[in-house]
Amino acid sequence: MTEAVEPIRVGVLGARGRMGVEVCRAVDGAEDLDLVAMIDQGDWLFNASDAGAQVVVDFTNPEAVLDNLHWCIDQGINVVVGTSGFTDARIEQVRGWLADKPDVGVVIAPNFGIGAVLMMEFAARAARYFESVEIIEQHHPRKVDAPSGTALHTARLVGRAREEAGMGAMPDATTDEMAGARGTEVAGVKIHSVRASGLVAHQEVLFGATGETLTIRHDSFDRVSFMPGVLLAIREVVKRPGLTVGLDALL
């Protein structure tokens, strides 16, 4: 007779936000997960530990996420983070906290969309074959950070691939530029951010070489598209002590 496996107990931070609502609905609908705490701004974080949460999912904001993460790690609670704003310095800070809690797992994912993860992987593979590449990311106007975490992660992956291939600077004769006209630059890659009503989350990576271009594009039209990735991260983080950056490591 097979022994019944207890559901993973999950708390959600940012539970009343746009993504938080979807996460709560997805966790509640999964037979192997148990939604035990829904926490939002002004609520007590200890509601998660009091409820025995094994995993906390954070979809809050860049200002709050580090404090939330530090608290969860101190409490010995695994964390899945979908909040943007993670620089290399912030990631190293989290890695330092985990050094004192070797049994705790943290997954930080710039994007939980399976298609978005593949878009980033394809972009990194294409980077060594084209002398030019720029990123255009488009989001709803309520998004507080620009560029998006997905665009930042893509730029770093592309920049690393170009460096490993021994590629130099991209061709660009611009000498007269209005501030912001050429976007911002991350790892040698230009990123352009668009914020407009009607958008959800969209990104294209435009590659160019003599006589040809290649565009790799991903569109999320509904936040439900991120839920398979979130559920995958919840199920995997309890098995993966330490820090995991990016959903690709879990696929």
Legacy VTK file of the C-alpha trace (Angstrom):
# vtk DataFile Version 3.0
C-alpha trace
ASCII
DATASET POLYDATA
POINTS 251 float
0.000 0.000 0.000
1.446 3.355 -1.076
1.891 5.843 1.737
0.031 9.115 1.154
2.281 12.112 0.509
1.420 15.234 2.476
0.739 18.338 0.350
3.378 21.080 0.366
2.190 23.905 2.622
2.386 27.221 0.741
2.102 30.857 1.780
1.766 33.719 -0.701
3.150 37.232 -0.145
1.450 39.904 -2.226
-1.671 37.763 -2.203
-4.017 40.591 -3.208
-1.875 41.780 -6.121
-2.450 40.905 -9.760
0.011 38.017 -9.753
-0.677 37.054 -6.147
-4.358 36.425 -6.848
-3.461 34.075 -9.706
-0.855 32.269 -7.590
-3.365 31.721 -4.774
-5.902 30.350 -7.249
-3.337 28.015 -8.854
-1.983 26.722 -5.530
-5.501 26.199 -4.198
-6.375 24.168 -7.286
-3.330 21.871 -7.101
-3.947 18.575 -5.295
-0.354 18.284 -4.060
-0.243 21.818 -2.623
-2.014 23.370 0.356
-2.580 27.150 0.497
-2.088 27.947 4.193
-1.400 31.708 4.255
-2.369 34.700 2.090
-0.390 37.762 3.156
-0.400 41.268 1.735
0.856 44.725 2.665
0.146 45.453 6.320
-0.320 41.810 7.263
1.948 39.999 9.716
4.690 37.921 8.084
4.524 35.486 10.987
1.149 34.373 9.608
3.222 32.215 7.213
5.356 30.557 9.897
2.393 30.214 12.271
0.566 28.329 9.504
3.535 25.996 9.015
4.331 27.163 5.483
7.111 25.123 3.884
7.313 27.421 0.853
6.542 31.121 0.560
5.902 32.619 -2.876
6.813 36.321 -3.108
5.127 38.553 -5.670
5.412 41.866 -3.826
7.621 44.765 -4.984
11.353 45.500 -5.325
11.359 47.605 -2.143
9.926 44.872 0.089
11.263 41.662 -1.415
14.725 41.618 0.192
13.335 42.069 3.710
10.765 39.349 3.012
13.440 37.003 1.716
15.727 37.591 4.679
12.859 36.895 7.087
11.852 33.666 5.308
15.427 32.378 5.222
15.851 33.162 8.935
12.648 31.203 9.615
13.918 28.233 7.589
11.168 28.629 4.969
11.898 27.915 1.299
11.107 30.800 -1.059
10.000 31.192 -4.664
10.519 34.779 -5.852
8.831 36.344 -8.857
9.384 39.947 -7.798
11.617 42.027 -10.092
14.567 44.207 -9.188
17.308 41.629 -8.610
20.730 43.001 -9.459
23.888 40.905 -9.215
24.586 42.553 -5.848
21.164 41.569 -4.504
21.583 37.997 -5.682
24.950 37.764 -3.907
23.326 39.154 -0.755
20.753 36.362 -0.825
23.500 33.816 -1.436
25.253 35.111 1.686
22.118 34.706 3.823
21.712 31.142 2.576
25.252 30.280 3.627
24.004 30.310 7.221
20.904 28.238 6.324
22.209 25.418 4.105
18.916 23.483 4.186
16.807 26.353 2.791
16.077 26.670 -0.929
15.403 29.875 -2.845
14.316 30.094 -6.481
14.519 33.551 -8.072
12.994 33.587 -11.547
12.907 36.669 -13.786
9.993 35.057 -15.626
7.827 32.002 -14.918
6.471 31.669 -18.439
7.776 28.502 -20.099
7.779 30.288 -23.452
9.702 33.218 -21.971
12.353 30.880 -20.572
12.745 29.284 -24.007
12.890 32.748 -25.624
15.849 33.634 -23.375
17.597 30.336 -24.113
17.122 30.748 -27.871
18.411 34.335 -27.660
21.567 33.219 -25.847
22.166 30.541 -28.501
21.681 33.017 -31.368
23.833 35.772 -29.855
27.179 34.525 -31.196
25.974 34.581 -34.814
24.792 38.209 -35.157
26.832 41.381 -34.834
23.856 43.425 -33.559
21.235 42.722 -30.904
18.744 44.899 -29.047
15.876 44.087 -26.673
12.425 45.666 -26.671
10.258 44.824 -23.659
6.624 45.910 -23.315
4.506 45.841 -20.150
1.362 47.286 -18.587
1.729 50.829 -17.187
1.367 49.705 -13.554
4.764 47.976 -13.618
7.093 49.923 -11.313
10.514 48.837 -12.623
12.149 49.360 -15.993
13.757 47.487 -17.620
11.918 44.335 -16.634
13.707 41.529 -14.839
13.265 39.361 -17.924
14.967 41.954 -20.137
17.846 42.334 -17.680
18.340 38.568 -17.481
18.168 38.241 -21.274
20.745 40.986 -21.752
23.141 39.303 -19.318
22.741 35.939 -21.056
23.280 37.501 -24.486
26.220 39.594 -23.263
27.882 36.530 -21.735
27.395 34.522 -24.940
28.904 37.330 -27.036
31.873 37.636 -24.676
32.520 33.878 -24.770
32.432 34.038 -28.572
35.030 36.835 -28.569
32.697 39.379 -30.173
33.458 43.069 -29.882
31.230 46.096 -29.538
28.181 46.312 -31.783
28.190 48.716 -34.734
26.539 52.029 -33.791
27.502 55.385 -35.300
25.235 57.415 -32.994
26.975 60.579 -31.818
24.017 62.937 -31.414
21.460 61.430 -29.029
18.563 62.769 -26.994
18.623 61.239 -23.492
17.026 57.796 -23.568
16.625 57.602 -27.338
18.908 54.557 -27.527
17.526 52.973 -24.364
19.649 51.771 -21.476
22.626 49.421 -21.751
23.139 46.176 -19.815
26.086 43.854 -20.525
26.679 45.773 -23.743
23.094 45.221 -24.957
20.602 48.047 -25.487
17.196 47.607 -23.815
14.104 49.654 -24.683
11.105 49.651 -22.310
7.517 50.372 -23.362
4.679 50.923 -20.872
1.153 51.116 -22.280
-2.403 50.170 -21.402
-3.586 46.930 -22.958
-0.207 45.207 -22.596
0.560 42.420 -20.123
4.132 41.132 -20.629
5.926 41.008 -23.977
9.522 40.926 -25.155
11.357 40.664 -28.420
15.053 40.247 -29.069
16.094 41.710 -32.419
19.285 40.331 -33.998
20.940 41.774 -37.084
23.705 40.785 -39.492
24.540 41.792 -43.043
21.469 41.165 -45.173
19.278 39.559 -42.508
17.543 39.979 -39.166
16.146 37.493 -36.661
13.428 38.373 -34.160
12.691 36.113 -31.183
9.489 37.216 -29.458
7.396 36.039 -26.535
3.951 37.338 -25.516
2.005 36.686 -22.322
-1.591 37.769 -22.797
-2.846 36.461 -19.453
-1.098 36.036 -16.098
-2.378 32.477 -15.933
0.416 31.666 -18.421
2.952 32.030 -15.596
1.266 29.560 -13.250
2.741 26.265 -14.559
6.191 27.719 -13.941
5.268 28.960 -10.463
3.868 25.556 -9.477
6.976 23.833 -10.858
9.203 26.116 -8.752
7.164 25.438 -5.595
7.472 21.676 -6.069
11.192 21.846 -6.846
12.437 24.386 -4.281
11.820 21.981 -1.393
14.270 19.560 -3.068
16.938 22.155 -3.966
18.770 23.751 -1.017
20.685 26.898 -1.883
20.037 29.495 -4.560
18.601 28.756 -8.009
18.365 31.674 -10.448
16.090 31.200 -13.429
13.408 28.652 -14.211
15.564 27.045 -16.896
17.497 25.136 -14.232
14.255 23.386 -13.227
13.044 22.402 -16.696
LINES 1 252
251 0 1 2 3 4 5 6 7 8 9 10 11 12 13 14 15 16 17 18 19 20 21 22 23 24 25 26 27 28 29 30 31 32 33 34 35 36 37 38 39 40 41 42 43 44 45 46 47 48 49 50 51 52 53 54 55 56 57 58 59 60 61 62 63 64 65 66 67 68 69 70 71 72 73 74 75 76 77 78 79 80 81 82 83 84 85 86 87 88 89 90 91 92 93 94 95 96 97 98 99 100 101 102 103 104 105 106 107 108 109 110 111 112 113 114 115 116 117 118 119 120 121 122 123 124 125 126 127 128 129 130 131 132 133 134 135 136 137 138 139 140 141 142 143 144 145 146 147 148 149 150 151 152 153 154 155 156 157 158 159 160 161 162 163 164 165 166 167 168 169 170 171 172 173 174 175 176 177 178 179 180 181 182 183 184 185 186 187 188 189 190 191 192 193 194 195 196 197 198 199 200 201 202 203 204 205 206 207 208 209 210 211 212 213 214 215 216 217 218 219 220 221 222 223 224 225 226 227 228 229 230 231 232 233 234 235 236 237 238 239 240 241 242 243 244 245 246 247 248 249 250
